[in-house]
Amino acid sequence: MENEEELENQYSICTTCGYMGWPKLKIIKHKSYVDEFIVVLLASLITFSISEIFDIDNFFILFLICIIAFTLEMRAYESKYQKKTVRVLCPKCKNPTMIPTDSPKGKELVEKQLLKAEKEKKKSLGIF
Ligand SMILES: [Zn+2]
């Protein structure tokens, strides 16, 4: 799968409304209780190991370590392992019908759009 940044920077055209520009990405994250349970379990394990290694029995400090471990793990998990669906949406009509302008179909559409725009321009200038 292409990465999100690549998709977002891909100049595209909308097959529904003809909008040309950069698409809007909508990321849908899939929640998994099993994964979250593992994250919590790991955070507890890390806290337990640290308390054993450094011989810490201050509850407040252990609580802080646990929170930090959990936050860091959660961040790593969300950026690397969490399953997510990336939808490429048109910023104008909100349809998931944006295609890259360098694809064959995209090129065709861009040409059509340009021809249309040119005609309209000429019309407004009163040439035809
Ligand atoms: Zn559109």
py3Dmol code that shows the C-alpha trace and the ligand (Angstrom):
import py3Dmol

protein = """\
ATOM      1  CA  MET A   1       0.000   0.000   0.000  1.00  0.00           C
ATOM      2  CA  GLU A   2       1.162   3.522  -0.750  1.00  0.00           C
ATOM      3  CA  ASN A   3       1.866   5.675   2.239  1.00  0.00           C
ATOM      4  CA  GLU A   4      -0.498   8.460   3.244  1.00  0.00           C
ATOM      5  CA  GLU A   5       1.833  11.329   2.456  1.00  0.00           C
ATOM      6  CA  GLU A   6       2.304  10.045  -1.077  1.00  0.00           C
ATOM      7  CA  LEU A   7      -1.435   9.847  -1.589  1.00  0.00           C
ATOM      8  CA  GLU A   8      -1.976  13.308  -0.163  1.00  0.00           C
ATOM      9  CA  ASN A   9       0.668  14.871  -2.408  1.00  0.00           C
ATOM     10  CA  GLN A  10      -0.627  13.120  -5.497  1.00  0.00           C
ATOM     11  CA  TYR A  11      -2.196  15.722  -7.763  1.00  0.00           C
ATOM     12  CA  SER A  12      -5.562  14.217  -8.657  1.00  0.00           C
ATOM     13  CA  ILE A  13      -8.794  14.779 -10.462  1.00  0.00           C
ATOM     14  CA  CYS A  14     -12.278  13.906  -9.241  1.00  0.00           C
ATOM     15  CA  THR A  15     -14.269  11.678 -11.589  1.00  0.00           C
ATOM     16  CA  THR A  16     -17.525  12.892 -10.053  1.00  0.00           C
ATOM     17  CA  CYS A  17     -17.236  16.683 -10.104  1.00  0.00           C
ATOM     18  CA  GLY A  18     -14.062  17.290 -12.112  1.00  0.00           C
ATOM     19  CA  TYR A  19     -12.234  19.023  -9.277  1.00  0.00           C
ATOM     20  CA  MET A  20      -8.492  19.137  -9.799  1.00  0.00           C
ATOM     21  CA  GLY A  21      -6.110  19.379  -6.895  1.00  0.00           C
ATOM     22  CA  TRP A  22      -4.835  17.563  -3.884  1.00  0.00           C
ATOM     23  CA  PRO A  23      -7.166  15.040  -2.321  1.00  0.00           C
ATOM     24  CA  LYS A  24      -8.278  15.027   1.256  1.00  0.00           C
ATOM     25  CA  LEU A  25      -7.452  11.916   3.219  1.00  0.00           C
ATOM     26  CA  LYS A  26      -9.783  10.342   5.693  1.00  0.00           C
ATOM     27  CA  ILE A  27      -8.161   7.795   7.954  1.00  0.00           C
ATOM     28  CA  ILE A  28     -10.387   5.273   9.632  1.00  0.00           C
ATOM     29  CA  LYS A  29      -8.696   3.493  12.509  1.00  0.00           C
ATOM     30  CA  HIS A  30      -9.797   0.019  13.442  1.00  0.00           C
ATOM     31  CA  LYS A  31     -10.074  -0.611  17.117  1.00  0.00           C
ATOM     32  CA  SER A  32      -8.798  -3.910  18.399  1.00  0.00           C
ATOM     33  CA  TYR A  33      -9.326  -4.806  22.045  1.00  0.00           C
ATOM     34  CA  VAL A  34      -6.816  -7.647  21.832  1.00  0.00           C
ATOM     35  CA  ASP A  35      -4.092  -5.259  20.637  1.00  0.00           C
ATOM     36  CA  GLU A  36      -4.992  -2.697  23.294  1.00  0.00           C
ATOM     37  CA  PHE A  37      -4.885  -5.404  25.936  1.00  0.00           C
ATOM     38  CA  ILE A  38      -1.373  -6.357  24.798  1.00  0.00           C
ATOM     39  CA  VAL A  39      -0.300  -2.687  25.002  1.00  0.00           C
ATOM     40  CA  VAL A  40      -1.627  -2.431  28.566  1.00  0.00           C
ATOM     41  CA  LEU A  41      -0.004  -5.755  29.471  1.00  0.00           C
ATOM     42  CA  LEU A  42       3.359  -4.640  28.067  1.00  0.00           C
ATOM     43  CA  ALA A  43       3.162  -1.323  29.917  1.00  0.00           C
ATOM     44  CA  SER A  44       2.508  -3.173  33.190  1.00  0.00           C
ATOM     45  CA  LEU A  45       5.382  -5.551  32.479  1.00  0.00           C
ATOM     46  CA  ILE A  46       7.760  -2.665  31.766  1.00  0.00           C
ATOM     47  CA  THR A  47       6.676  -0.907  34.961  1.00  0.00           C
ATOM     48  CA  PHE A  48       7.141  -4.107  36.935  1.00  0.00           C
ATOM     49  CA  SER A  49      10.621  -4.729  35.473  1.00  0.00           C
ATOM     50  CA  ILE A  50      11.711  -1.146  36.166  1.00  0.00           C
ATOM     51  CA  SER A  51      10.456  -1.339  39.750  1.00  0.00           C
ATOM     52  CA  GLU A  52      12.431  -4.592  40.189  1.00  0.00           C
ATOM     53  CA  ILE A  53      15.626  -3.387  38.506  1.00  0.00           C
ATOM     54  CA  PHE A  54      15.798   0.018  40.214  1.00  0.00           C
ATOM     55  CA  ASP A  55      14.096  -1.145  43.391  1.00  0.00           C
ATOM     56  CA  ILE A  56      11.429   1.550  43.300  1.00  0.00           C
ATOM     57  CA  ASP A  57       8.504   1.135  45.660  1.00  0.00           C
ATOM     58  CA  ASN A  58       7.086   4.637  45.477  1.00  0.00           C
ATOM     59  CA  PHE A  59       3.609   4.115  44.072  1.00  0.00           C
ATOM     60  CA  PHE A  60       3.422   7.595  42.542  1.00  0.00           C
ATOM     61  CA  ILE A  61       6.678   7.150  40.588  1.00  0.00           C
ATOM     62  CA  LEU A  62       5.610   3.695  39.391  1.00  0.00           C
ATOM     63  CA  PHE A  63       2.276   5.115  38.321  1.00  0.00           C
ATOM     64  CA  LEU A  64       4.077   7.801  36.299  1.00  0.00           C
ATOM     65  CA  ILE A  65       6.365   5.222  34.667  1.00  0.00           C
ATOM     66  CA  CYS A  66       3.326   3.150  33.775  1.00  0.00           C
ATOM     67  CA  ILE A  67       1.571   6.140  32.178  1.00  0.00           C
ATOM     68  CA  ILE A  68       4.691   7.093  30.179  1.00  0.00           C
ATOM     69  CA  ALA A  69       5.262   3.506  29.010  1.00  0.00           C
ATOM     70  CA  PHE A  70       1.613   3.214  28.006  1.00  0.00           C
ATOM     71  CA  THR A  71       1.641   6.524  26.091  1.00  0.00           C
ATOM     72  CA  LEU A  72       4.835   5.689  24.196  1.00  0.00           C
ATOM     73  CA  GLU A  73       3.639   2.198  23.333  1.00  0.00           C
ATOM     74  CA  MET A  74       0.262   3.462  22.226  1.00  0.00           C
ATOM     75  CA  ARG A  75       1.926   5.986  19.934  1.00  0.00           C
ATOM     76  CA  ALA A  76       4.204   3.349  18.404  1.00  0.00           C
ATOM     77  CA  TYR A  77       1.292   0.971  18.031  1.00  0.00           C
ATOM     78  CA  GLU A  78      -0.941   3.564  16.339  1.00  0.00           C
ATOM     79  CA  SER A  79       1.726   4.588  13.860  1.00  0.00           C
ATOM     80  CA  LYS A  80       2.970   1.107  13.001  1.00  0.00           C
ATOM     81  CA  TYR A  81       0.675  -1.735  13.833  1.00  0.00           C
ATOM     82  CA  GLN A  82      -2.855  -0.441  14.053  1.00  0.00           C
ATOM     83  CA  LYS A  83      -4.966  -1.431  11.072  1.00  0.00           C
ATOM     84  CA  LYS A  84      -6.423   1.535   9.285  1.00  0.00           C
ATOM     85  CA  THR A  85      -8.224   2.320   6.110  1.00  0.00           C
ATOM     86  CA  VAL A  86      -7.197   5.371   4.140  1.00  0.00           C
ATOM     87  CA  ARG A  87      -9.889   6.890   1.979  1.00  0.00           C
ATOM     88  CA  VAL A  88      -8.990   9.423  -0.655  1.00  0.00           C
ATOM     89  CA  LEU A  89     -11.770  11.994  -0.748  1.00  0.00           C
ATOM     90  CA  CYS A  90     -12.503  14.904  -3.043  1.00  0.00           C
ATOM     91  CA  PRO A  91     -12.325  18.126  -0.999  1.00  0.00           C
ATOM     92  CA  LYS A  92     -15.138  19.622  -3.066  1.00  0.00           C
ATOM     93  CA  CYS A  93     -17.827  16.941  -3.360  1.00  0.00           C
ATOM     94  CA  LYS A  94     -16.553  14.564  -0.631  1.00  0.00           C
ATOM     95  CA  ASN A  95     -16.781  11.518  -2.907  1.00  0.00           C
ATOM     96  CA  PRO A  96     -14.010   8.896  -2.803  1.00  0.00           C
ATOM     97  CA  THR A  97     -13.530   9.272  -6.547  1.00  0.00           C
ATOM     98  CA  MET A  98     -10.207  11.090  -6.848  1.00  0.00           C
ATOM     99  CA  ILE A  99      -7.761   9.521  -9.316  1.00  0.00           C
ATOM    100  CA  PRO A 100      -4.162  10.607  -9.988  1.00  0.00           C
ATOM    101  CA  THR A 101      -3.790  12.947 -12.956  1.00  0.00           C
ATOM    102  CA  ASP A 102      -0.868  10.909 -14.261  1.00  0.00           C
ATOM    103  CA  SER A 103      -2.962   7.772 -14.711  1.00  0.00           C
ATOM    104  CA  PRO A 104      -4.381   7.110 -18.225  1.00  0.00           C
ATOM    105  CA  LYS A 105      -7.960   7.786 -17.106  1.00  0.00           C
ATOM    106  CA  GLY A 106      -6.849  10.819 -15.150  1.00  0.00           C
ATOM    107  CA  LYS A 107      -5.024  12.277 -18.154  1.00  0.00           C
ATOM    108  CA  GLU A 108      -8.115  11.857 -20.285  1.00  0.00           C
ATOM    109  CA  LEU A 109     -10.222  13.646 -17.700  1.00  0.00           C
ATOM    110  CA  VAL A 110      -7.744  16.486 -17.307  1.00  0.00           C
ATOM    111  CA  GLU A 111      -7.752  17.026 -21.063  1.00  0.00           C
ATOM    112  CA  LYS A 112     -11.530  17.145 -21.103  1.00  0.00           C
ATOM    113  CA  GLN A 113     -11.537  19.601 -18.224  1.00  0.00           C
ATOM    114  CA  LEU A 114      -8.978  21.816 -19.932  1.00  0.00           C
ATOM    115  CA  LEU A 115     -10.920  21.818 -23.185  1.00  0.00           C
ATOM    116  CA  LYS A 116     -14.067  22.711 -21.295  1.00  0.00           C
ATOM    117  CA  ALA A 117     -12.319  25.478 -19.407  1.00  0.00           C
ATOM    118  CA  GLU A 118     -10.875  26.864 -22.625  1.00  0.00           C
ATOM    119  CA  LYS A 119     -14.284  26.903 -24.298  1.00  0.00           C
ATOM    120  CA  GLU A 120     -15.780  28.699 -21.325  1.00  0.00           C
ATOM    121  CA  LYS A 121     -12.975  31.217 -21.328  1.00  0.00           C
ATOM    122  CA  LYS A 122     -13.433  31.941 -25.002  1.00  0.00           C
ATOM    123  CA  LYS A 123     -17.162  32.217 -24.474  1.00  0.00           C
ATOM    124  CA  SER A 124     -16.713  34.729 -21.701  1.00  0.00           C
ATOM    125  CA  LEU A 125     -14.301  36.750 -23.819  1.00  0.00           C
ATOM    126  CA  GLY A 126     -16.833  36.800 -26.643  1.00  0.00           C
ATOM    127  CA  ILE A 127     -14.595  35.192 -29.228  1.00  0.00           C
ATOM    128  CA  PHE A 128     -17.213  32.675 -30.297  1.00  0.00           C
TER     129      PHE A 128
END
"""
ligand_1 = """\
1
ZN
Zn -15.428 15.818 -6.497
"""
view = py3Dmol.view(width=600, height=400)
view.addModel(protein, "pdb")
view.setStyle({"model": 0}, {"cartoon": {"style": "trace"}})
view.addModel(ligand_1, "xyz")
view.setStyle({"model": 1}, {"stick": {}})
view.zoomTo()
view.show()
